[in-house]
Amino acid sequence: MGEQHESLSEALAAFQVDPPVLTKNRDGQVGNQRTKYADLVQVNKQVLARLNELGIIYTTAPTLLDDNRFVLQYELLHVPSGEKMGGRYPLKLSENPQQMGSAISYARRYVLLALTGVAAEDEDDDGQAASGRRYAQRAQQPRQQAGPGEGRPAAQRAQRSSRPGPALPGEQAPAAGGISEAQSRKLHACLREAGITTRDEGLLYIAEVVGSPVESTAQLSKSQAARVIDALERFIAQQEPPAGGEDR
């Protein structure tokens, strides 16, 4: 190992000062859209090598839970301090071994990039936002659409995040101006299909997509709900092999 740091947070901070650069070197198909992505081989070579230099190892384990949910258990371990962070990423069960392998490879890649904050750039930079926009940019859209500049007061950002929207089962009904009932039904159906079966998991996933904490889906606007549904549909589609398959 190379650089030494006293804690996991310090090591990750050092990683994010100069993160590796990834290019979307593989073509795939998600629904009717052509997509590009950085394959797992490139992610492992670039990201894992840098993490290892900082004393961090990344481990994953596909696991079938007692409630018959299939998940990818993941962990970042800082070897010098013993500090760790981890969680579970839902996987979609399939009787097709190739589909299962691709789903696991996708999850390993997606989780690692999400934990480290690394995003892949388009090789040709052609601006095809519908299929090539990285996750981190999508997460910033609510703030960008609400007003110009990054210096917008925090109070105004808080007002945007408190707009009423749909509720998960057992929550308050949606208020006027929020997500439509059709969007609400679609969102919940997509969550179930993606294997996200608990309220906490659902709210965590939604928060990652919209880029801010979500205590209730009543905070969602129509545009935010549309982004969540789009992200879920892409996730569900990529649980099956893209055209050409997912590298392992």
Backbone as numpy.savetxt, mean C-alpha at the origin, in Angstrom:
# Nx Ny Nz CAx CAy CAz Cx Cy Cz
27.95 -6.29 7.93 27.12 -5.09 7.93 27.98 -3.84 7.93
27.46 -2.74 7.40 28.22 -1.52 7.27 27.93 -0.54 8.39
27.12 0.50 8.10 26.83 1.54 9.07 26.13 0.97 10.30
26.46 1.53 11.47 25.87 1.08 12.72 24.99 2.19 13.30
23.80 1.83 13.72 22.88 2.78 14.34 22.28 2.13 15.58
21.91 2.96 16.54 21.48 2.44 17.84 20.06 1.90 17.83
19.24 2.32 16.89 17.84 1.90 16.89 17.35 1.67 15.47
16.21 1.01 15.38 15.59 0.77 14.07 15.19 2.08 13.41
14.64 3.00 14.20 14.20 4.27 13.62 15.38 5.07 13.07
16.51 5.04 13.76 17.69 5.75 13.26 18.20 5.11 11.97
18.18 3.79 11.92 18.64 3.10 10.72 17.73 3.39 9.53
16.41 3.41 9.77 15.47 3.72 8.69 15.61 5.17 8.24
15.88 6.05 9.20 16.10 7.46 8.83 17.31 7.58 7.91
18.37 6.85 8.23 19.56 6.87 7.38 19.25 6.29 6.01
18.42 5.27 5.97 18.02 4.67 4.69 17.27 5.68 3.83
16.35 6.43 4.45 15.50 7.34 3.69 16.21 8.62 3.27
17.36 8.90 3.88 18.14 10.06 3.43 18.61 9.86 2.00
18.98 8.64 1.68 19.48 8.34 0.33 18.92 6.99 -0.12
17.62 6.92 -0.43 17.01 5.65 -0.79 17.46 5.18 -2.17
17.42 3.88 -2.42 17.77 3.38 -3.75 16.74 3.81 -4.78
17.16 3.90 -6.01 16.28 4.30 -7.11 15.86 3.05 -7.88
14.56 2.86 -8.03 14.03 1.73 -8.78 13.38 2.22 -10.06
13.43 1.41 -11.09 12.72 1.72 -12.33 11.67 0.65 -12.58
10.59 1.04 -13.18 9.52 0.09 -13.51 9.94 -0.66 -14.77
10.52 -1.82 -14.55 11.16 -2.55 -15.64 10.35 -3.72 -16.16
9.13 -3.88 -15.65 8.29 -5.00 -16.08 6.93 -4.48 -16.53
6.36 -5.13 -17.54 5.03 -4.78 -18.03 4.02 -5.77 -17.48
2.83 -5.26 -17.16 1.76 -6.12 -16.68 0.42 -5.61 -17.15
-0.62 -6.34 -16.79 -1.98 -5.98 -17.18 -2.85 -6.05 -15.94
-3.50 -4.93 -15.59 -4.44 -4.89 -14.48 -5.79 -4.48 -15.04
-6.72 -5.42 -15.11 -7.99 -5.14 -15.75 -7.77 -4.83 -17.21
-8.26 -3.65 -17.64 -8.09 -3.23 -19.03 -6.89 -2.31 -19.22
-6.13 -2.08 -18.17 -5.04 -1.12 -18.24 -3.69 -1.83 -18.26
-2.80 -1.29 -19.09 -1.42 -1.74 -19.08 -0.69 -1.05 -17.93
0.13 -1.79 -17.22 0.86 -1.23 -16.09 2.34 -1.56 -16.22
3.15 -0.81 -15.46 4.57 -1.10 -15.35 4.91 -1.16 -13.87
5.83 -2.02 -13.50 6.20 -2.15 -12.10 7.66 -2.59 -11.98
8.24 -2.32 -10.82 9.58 -2.80 -10.51 9.46 -4.21 -9.97
10.11 -5.17 -10.60 9.92 -6.56 -10.19 10.65 -6.86 -8.88
10.31 -8.02 -8.30 10.85 -8.39 -7.00 12.36 -8.58 -7.03
12.89 -9.05 -8.14 14.34 -9.24 -8.25 15.06 -7.91 -8.07
14.57 -6.87 -8.75 15.19 -5.55 -8.64 15.00 -4.97 -7.24
13.80 -5.14 -6.68 13.53 -4.63 -5.34 14.47 -5.27 -4.32
14.61 -6.59 -4.39 15.50 -7.28 -3.46 16.94 -6.82 -3.61
17.39 -6.71 -4.85 18.79 -6.34 -5.10 19.10 -4.94 -4.59
18.18 -4.01 -4.81 18.44 -2.61 -4.46 18.08 -2.30 -3.01
16.88 -2.69 -2.59 16.38 -2.29 -1.28 16.98 -3.15 -0.17
16.94 -4.47 -0.33 17.45 -5.34 0.73 18.95 -5.13 0.96
19.69 -4.92 -0.11 21.13 -4.71 0.04 21.42 -3.48 0.90
20.68 -2.40 0.65 20.88 -1.17 1.43 20.44 -1.37 2.87
19.31 -2.04 3.09 18.85 -2.30 4.46 19.87 -3.13 5.22
20.42 -4.15 4.57 21.40 -5.01 5.23 22.64 -4.22 5.64
23.05 -3.26 4.82 24.19 -2.42 5.18 23.93 -1.66 6.48
22.66 -1.37 6.74 22.27 -0.61 7.93 21.90 -1.53 9.10
22.09 -2.83 8.92 21.81 -3.76 10.01 20.36 -4.19 10.11
19.60 -4.02 9.02 18.18 -4.37 9.02 17.95 -5.57 8.12
17.19 -6.54 8.61 16.79 -7.67 7.77 15.27 -7.68 7.64
14.81 -8.15 6.50 13.38 -8.20 6.17 12.99 -9.66 5.99
12.00 -10.10 6.75 11.54 -11.48 6.65 10.04 -11.52 6.41
9.60 -12.53 5.67 8.18 -12.73 5.42 7.84 -14.21 5.55
6.57 -14.48 5.87 6.13 -15.87 5.99 4.65 -15.96 5.65
4.29 -16.58 4.52 2.88 -16.83 4.22 2.29 -17.72 5.32
1.16 -17.31 5.89 0.62 -17.99 7.06 -0.89 -18.13 6.96
-1.40 -19.30 7.30 -2.84 -19.52 7.40 -3.23 -19.39 8.87
-4.06 -18.39 9.19 -4.45 -18.13 10.57 -5.54 -19.09 11.02
-5.80 -19.08 12.32 -6.80 -19.98 12.89 -8.20 -19.71 12.34
-8.47 -18.46 11.97 -9.79 -18.12 11.42 -9.85 -18.35 9.91
-8.86 -19.09 9.38 -8.81 -19.48 7.97 -8.49 -18.32 7.04
-7.94 -17.25 7.59 -7.46 -16.16 6.74 -6.01 -16.45 6.36
-5.67 -16.14 5.12 -4.32 -16.34 4.61 -3.64 -14.99 4.54
-2.51 -14.85 5.20 -1.82 -13.56 5.27 -0.33 -13.75 5.05
0.33 -12.64 4.73 1.79 -12.62 4.70 2.24 -11.91 5.97
2.86 -12.65 6.88 3.43 -12.04 8.07 4.81 -11.48 7.71
5.04 -10.22 8.07 6.29 -9.57 7.68 6.93 -8.89 8.88
8.24 -8.68 8.78 8.96 -8.07 9.90 10.25 -7.43 9.40
10.51 -6.23 9.91 11.82 -5.59 9.78 12.51 -5.71 11.13
13.69 -6.31 11.16 14.44 -6.51 12.41 15.75 -5.76 12.33
15.98 -4.89 13.34 17.25 -4.19 13.46 18.16 -5.05 14.33
19.13 -5.71 13.71 19.95 -6.71 14.39 20.71 -6.14 15.59
21.39 -4.99 15.48 22.17 -4.50 16.62 21.34 -4.24 17.87
20.13 -3.70 17.71 19.31 -3.35 18.87 18.26 -4.39 19.21
17.91 -5.24 18.24 16.84 -6.20 18.46 15.46 -5.62 18.25
15.37 -4.33 17.92 14.08 -3.71 17.67 13.48 -4.23 16.37
12.17 -4.32 16.36 11.51 -4.85 15.17 10.17 -4.16 14.95
9.69 -4.24 13.73 8.35 -3.79 13.39 7.79 -4.74 12.35
6.51 -5.01 12.46 5.93 -5.97 11.53 4.42 -5.93 11.55
3.83 -6.85 10.83 2.38 -6.91 10.75 1.95 -8.03 9.82
0.72 -7.92 9.35 0.15 -8.93 8.45 -0.46 -8.25 7.24
-0.22 -8.82 6.09 -0.79 -8.31 4.84 -1.71 -9.39 4.29
-2.98 -9.05 3.99 -3.93 -10.07 3.56 -3.59 -10.64 2.19
-3.73 -11.94 2.05 -3.55 -12.64 0.78 -4.85 -13.32 0.39
-5.06 -13.45 -0.90 -6.26 -14.09 -1.41 -5.96 -15.55 -1.72
-6.70 -16.45 -1.06 -6.50 -17.88 -1.29 -6.87 -18.25 -2.71
-6.11 -19.15 -3.30 -6.39 -19.63 -4.64 -5.94 -21.07 -4.76
-6.65 -21.84 -5.56 -6.25 -23.22 -5.80 -5.19 -23.32 -6.88
-4.94 -22.22 -7.56 -3.94 -22.18 -8.62 -2.57 -21.83 -8.03
-1.60 -22.75 -8.05 -0.29 -22.47 -7.44 0.41 -21.25 -8.03
0.26 -21.04 -9.35 0.90 -19.89 -9.98 0.31 -18.59 -9.46
-1.01 -18.57 -9.32 -1.66 -17.37 -8.80 -1.24 -17.11 -7.36
-1.16 -18.16 -6.56 -0.73 -17.99 -5.18 0.70 -17.48 -5.11
1.58 -18.05 -5.94 2.96 -17.60 -5.94 3.09 -16.14 -6.35
2.31 -15.74 -7.35 2.34 -14.35 -7.80 1.80 -13.42 -6.73
0.74 -13.85 -6.04 0.16 -13.03 -4.97 1.16 -12.83 -3.84
1.88 -13.88 -3.49 2.88 -13.79 -2.43 4.03 -12.88 -2.85
4.49 -13.03 -4.09 5.58 -12.18 -4.59 5.17 -10.72 -4.61
3.94 -10.47 -5.07 3.43 -9.09 -5.09 3.40 -8.52 -3.68
2.89 -9.31 -2.71 2.79 -8.83 -1.34 4.17 -8.55 -0.74
5.12 -9.43 -0.98 6.48 -9.22 -0.47 7.06 -7.90 -0.99
6.86 -7.66 -2.27 7.38 -6.44 -2.89 6.63 -5.21 -2.38
5.31 -5.28 -2.37 4.47 -4.14 -1.97 4.76 -3.74 -0.53
4.81 -4.72 0.37 5.03 -4.43 1.79 6.40 -3.81 2.01
7.43 -4.36 1.37 8.78 -3.83 1.56 8.87 -2.38 1.11
8.28 -2.06 -0.03 8.31 -0.68 -0.52 7.49 0.23 0.38
6.37 -0.27 0.90 5.54 0.54 1.79 6.26 0.83 3.11
6.95 -0.16 3.66 7.66 0.02 4.93 8.83 0.98 4.80
9.49 0.96 3.68 10.70 1.77 3.51 10.45 3.10 2.82
9.29 3.26 2.20 8.98 4.51 1.52 9.60 4.65 0.14
10.10 3.55 -0.41 10.73 3.60 -1.73 9.65 3.55 -2.81
9.79 4.36 -3.84 8.86 4.36 -4.97 9.65 4.19 -6.26
9.06 3.48 -7.20 9.72 3.26 -8.50 9.32 4.34 -9.48
10.28 4.78 -10.27 10.03 5.78 -11.31 9.82 5.09 -12.65
8.98 5.70 -13.50 8.81 5.18 -14.86 10.11 5.34 -15.63
10.46 4.31 -16.38 11.68 4.37 -17.19 11.57 5.45 -18.26
10.38 5.54 -18.90 10.23 6.49 -20.00 9.58 7.80 -19.57
9.11 7.88 -18.30 8.53 9.11 -17.76 7.50 9.70 -18.72
6.58 8.86 -19.20 5.62 9.33 -20.21 4.36 9.93 -19.61
4.29 10.01 -18.30 3.17 10.71 -17.68 1.86 9.98 -17.74
1.86 8.66 -17.89 0.60 7.93 -17.94 0.14 7.68 -16.51
-0.51 8.69 -15.93 -0.83 8.64 -14.51 -1.82 7.55 -14.18
-2.70 7.22 -15.12 -3.73 6.23 -14.80 -3.14 4.88 -14.47
-2.03 4.52 -15.11 -1.47 3.20 -14.87 -0.09 3.23 -14.24
0.62 4.38 -14.29 1.98 4.39 -13.80 2.23 5.24 -12.58
1.20 5.90 -12.05 1.44 6.79 -10.92 1.73 5.99 -9.67
2.76 6.33 -8.99 3.17 5.55 -7.84 2.23 5.80 -6.67
2.25 4.87 -5.75 1.33 4.89 -4.61 1.52 6.14 -3.76
2.76 6.55 -3.56 3.00 7.70 -2.71 2.37 8.96 -3.28
2.38 9.12 -4.61 1.76 10.29 -5.22 0.26 10.25 -5.06
-0.35 9.08 -5.21 -1.79 8.97 -5.05 -2.20 9.32 -3.63
-1.36 8.97 -2.66 -1.69 9.25 -1.28 -1.69 10.75 -0.99
-0.97 11.55 -1.80 -0.91 12.98 -1.59 -2.01 13.73 -2.32
-2.80 13.09 -3.14 -3.78 13.78 -3.96 -4.80 14.60 -3.17
-5.33 14.12 -2.03 -6.33 14.92 -1.33 -5.82 16.32 -1.01
-4.54 16.43 -0.58 -4.01 17.73 -0.25 -3.74 18.56 -1.49
-3.29 17.95 -2.56 -2.98 18.70 -3.77 -4.24 19.25 -4.42
-5.31 18.51 -4.39 -6.53 18.93 -5.05 -7.24 20.02 -4.26
-6.99 20.09 -2.94 -7.75 21.00 -2.11 -7.25 22.43 -2.21
-6.01 22.64 -2.59 -5.52 24.00 -2.67 -4.09 24.03 -3.13
-3.61 25.16 -3.64 -2.25 25.25 -4.16 -1.22 25.32 -3.04
-0.04 24.77 -3.33 1.09 24.91 -2.42 1.10 23.91 -1.30
2.29 23.64 -0.79 2.43 22.71 0.32 2.28 23.42 1.65
2.28 24.74 1.65 2.24 25.47 2.90 0.84 25.74 3.39
-0.15 25.09 2.87 -1.53 25.31 3.29 -1.66 24.99 4.77
-2.37 25.84 5.56 -2.44 25.65 7.00 -2.96 24.27 7.37
-2.44 23.75 8.50 -2.84 22.42 8.95 -4.32 22.39 9.31
-4.84 23.51 9.81 -6.25 23.54 10.18 -7.15 23.29 8.97
-6.76 23.85 7.82 -7.56 23.64 6.62 -7.47 22.20 6.16
-6.28 21.57 6.31 -6.16 20.16 5.95 -7.04 19.31 6.85
-7.12 19.68 8.14 -7.96 18.92 9.06 -9.42 19.04 8.68
-9.83 20.25 8.22 -11.21 20.42 7.81 -11.55 19.53 6.63
-10.60 19.37 5.68 -10.87 18.53 4.53 -11.04 17.07 4.95
-10.24 16.62 5.95 -10.30 15.22 6.32 -11.53 14.88 7.13
-12.28 15.91 7.63 -13.42 15.63 8.48 -14.74 15.64 7.72
-14.70 15.73 6.40 -15.94 15.73 5.64 -16.64 14.38 5.79
-17.96 14.40 5.90 -18.68 13.15 6.14 -18.65 12.22 4.95
-18.79 10.93 5.21 -18.79 9.92 4.17 -19.47 8.66 4.64
-19.18 7.50 4.03 -19.88 6.28 4.37 -19.34 5.67 5.64
-20.07 4.75 6.17 -19.65 4.08 7.39 -19.45 2.60 7.14
-18.49 2.04 7.85 -18.38 0.60 7.87 -19.55 0.05 8.67
-19.83 -1.25 8.58 -20.96 -1.82 9.31 -20.88 -1.47 10.79
-21.98 -0.92 11.33 -22.05 -0.55 12.73 -21.72 0.90 12.99
-21.23 1.63 12.00 -20.92 3.04 12.18 -22.11 3.90 11.77
-21.97 5.20 12.02 -23.02 6.15 11.68 -23.25 6.18 10.17
-24.50 6.38 9.76 -24.84 6.40 8.34 -24.17 7.58 7.65
-23.92 7.50 6.35 -23.27 8.58 5.63 -24.11 9.84 5.59
-23.44 10.98 5.67 -24.13 12.26 5.61 -24.12 12.77 4.18
-24.97 13.78 3.93 -25.06 14.35 2.59 -23.72 14.95 2.19
-23.36 14.76 0.93 -22.10 15.31 0.44 -20.94 14.36 0.53
-21.13 13.23 1.20 -20.07 12.24 1.29 -20.19 11.21 0.19
-19.60 10.06 0.43 -19.62 8.97 -0.52 -21.06 8.54 -0.81
-21.32 8.11 -2.01 -22.65 7.63 -2.37 -22.87 6.23 -1.81
-24.14 5.82 -1.74 -24.45 4.48 -1.26 -23.85 3.42 -2.18
-23.86 3.69 -3.48 -23.28 2.74 -4.43 -21.78 2.59 -4.19
-21.09 3.71 -3.94 -19.66 3.64 -3.63 -19.42 2.87 -2.34
-20.27 3.11 -1.35 -20.12 2.43 -0.07 -20.24 0.92 -0.24
-21.25 0.49 -0.99 -21.43 -0.95 -1.21 -20.23 -1.53 -1.96
-19.75 -0.78 -2.96 -18.61 -1.25 -3.74 -17.36 -1.34 -2.89
-17.13 -0.33 -2.05 -15.95 -0.31 -1.20 -15.94 -1.51 -0.26
-17.07 -1.78 0.39 -17.15 -2.89 1.33 -16.98 -4.23 0.62
-17.55 -4.34 -0.57 -17.41 -5.58 -1.33 -15.95 -5.81 -1.72
-15.27 -4.74 -2.12 -13.86 -4.86 -2.49 -12.99 -5.22 -1.29
-13.29 -4.64 -0.14 -12.54 -4.99 1.07 -12.65 -6.48 1.37
-13.87 -6.99 1.28 -14.07 -8.42 1.55 -13.33 -9.27 0.53
-13.43 -8.89 -0.74 -12.77 -9.68 -1.79 -11.26 -9.64 -1.64
-10.73 -8.54 -1.12 -9.29 -8.42 -0.92 -8.81 -9.16 0.32
-9.75 -9.72 1.09 -9.37 -10.45 2.29 -9.20 -9.57 3.50
-9.65 -8.31 3.42 -9.57 -7.38 4.55 -10.90 -7.47 5.29
-10.93 -8.26 6.35 -12.21 -8.65 6.94 -12.53 -7.96 8.26
-11.57 -7.29 8.88 -11.86 -6.62 10.14 -11.93 -5.11 9.94
-12.63 -4.45 10.85 -12.79 -3.00 10.76 -11.43 -2.29 10.85
-10.59 -2.72 11.80 -9.29 -2.07 11.98 -8.42 -2.20 10.73
-8.40 -3.39 10.14 -7.62 -3.59 8.92 -8.14 -2.71 7.80
-9.48 -2.62 7.70 -10.08 -1.80 6.66 -9.73 -0.33 6.80
-9.83 0.19 8.02 -9.52 1.60 8.24 -8.04 1.89 8.03
-7.18 0.94 8.40 -5.75 1.12 8.18 -5.44 1.17 6.69
-6.04 0.28 5.92 -5.81 0.27 4.47 -6.30 1.58 3.86
-7.50 2.02 4.26 -8.06 3.26 3.72 -7.15 4.44 4.05
-6.63 4.48 5.29 -5.75 5.57 5.70 -4.49 5.61 4.85
-3.96 4.43 4.50 -2.76 4.37 3.67 -3.03 4.94 2.28
-4.23 4.69 1.77 -4.56 5.16 0.42 -4.78 6.67 0.39
-5.55 7.20 1.36 -5.88 8.62 1.33 -4.76 9.48 1.89
-3.79 8.86 2.60 -2.63 9.60 3.06 -2.81 10.33 4.37
-3.83 9.96 5.16 -4.03 10.58 6.46 -4.81 9.61 7.35
-4.69 9.75 8.67 -5.40 8.84 9.58 -6.91 8.89 9.35
-7.55 7.75 9.45 -9.00 7.64 9.28 -9.56 6.88 10.47
-10.36 7.56 11.28 -10.97 6.91 12.43 -12.32 6.31 12.07
-12.91 6.79 11.01 -14.20 6.29 10.55 -14.32 6.59 9.07
-15.00 5.72 8.35 -15.21 5.99 6.93 -16.15 7.17 6.72
-16.75 7.66 7.79 -17.58 8.86 7.70 -16.75 10.08 7.31
-15.43 9.97 7.40 -14.56 11.08 7.02 -14.31 11.14 5.52
-14.66 10.10 4.80 -14.31 10.04 3.38 -15.20 10.94 2.53
-14.60 11.55 1.54 -15.35 12.25 0.50 -15.56 11.30 -0.67
-16.33 11.74 -1.64 -16.56 10.90 -2.82 -15.26 10.63 -3.57
-14.42 11.66 -3.72 -13.18 11.45 -4.46 -12.23 10.53 -3.70
-12.20 10.65 -2.38 -11.36 9.75 -1.59 -11.86 8.31 -1.70
-13.17 8.14 -1.62 -13.74 6.80 -1.74 -13.41 6.20 -3.10
-13.46 7.02 -4.14 -13.14 6.53 -5.48 -11.69 6.05 -5.54
-10.79 6.78 -4.88 -9.39 6.36 -4.87 -9.20 5.05 -4.12
-9.92 4.90 -3.01 -9.81 3.66 -2.24 -10.32 2.48 -3.06
-11.47 2.67 -3.71 -12.03 1.59 -4.55 -11.07 1.24 -5.67
-10.49 2.26 -6.30 -9.54 2.01 -7.39 -8.32 1.23 -6.88
-7.80 1.63 -5.71 -6.65 0.93 -5.14 -6.99 -0.52 -4.81
-8.18 -0.74 -4.27 -8.60 -2.11 -3.94 -8.75 -2.96 -5.19
-9.34 -2.39 -6.23 -9.51 -3.15 -7.47 -8.17 -3.51 -8.08
-7.20 -2.60 -8.01 -5.87 -2.90 -8.51 -5.20 -3.99 -7.67
-5.39 -3.90 -6.36 -4.82 -4.92 -5.47 -5.42 -6.28 -5.78
-6.74 -6.34 -5.93 -7.42 -7.61 -6.21 -6.94 -8.17 -7.54
-6.82 -7.29 -8.55 -6.38 -7.75 -9.87 -4.96 -8.29 -9.81
-4.11 -7.68 -9.02 -2.71 -8.10 -8.97 -2.50 -9.27 -8.02
-3.55 -9.72 -7.34 -3.45 -10.98 -6.62 -3.36 -12.14 -7.59
-3.79 -11.88 -8.84 -3.62 -12.85 -9.92 -2.44 -12.39 -10.77
-1.77 -13.31 -11.46 -0.56 -12.92 -12.18 -0.84 -11.87 -13.24
-0.03 -10.78 -13.30 -0.14 -9.87 -14.44 0.25 -10.61 -15.71
-0.03 -9.98 -16.84 0.38 -10.59 -18.11 1.88 -10.80 -18.07
2.31 -12.02 -18.27 3.72 -12.34 -18.17 4.12 -12.85 -16.81
3.22 -12.74 -15.81 3.49 -13.29 -14.49 4.33 -12.36 -13.64
4.38 -12.66 -12.35 5.16 -11.89 -11.38 6.43 -12.66 -11.08
7.57 -11.96 -11.15 8.85 -12.61 -10.86 8.93 -13.00 -9.40
9.60 -14.09 -9.13 9.74 -14.54 -7.76 11.21 -14.69 -7.41
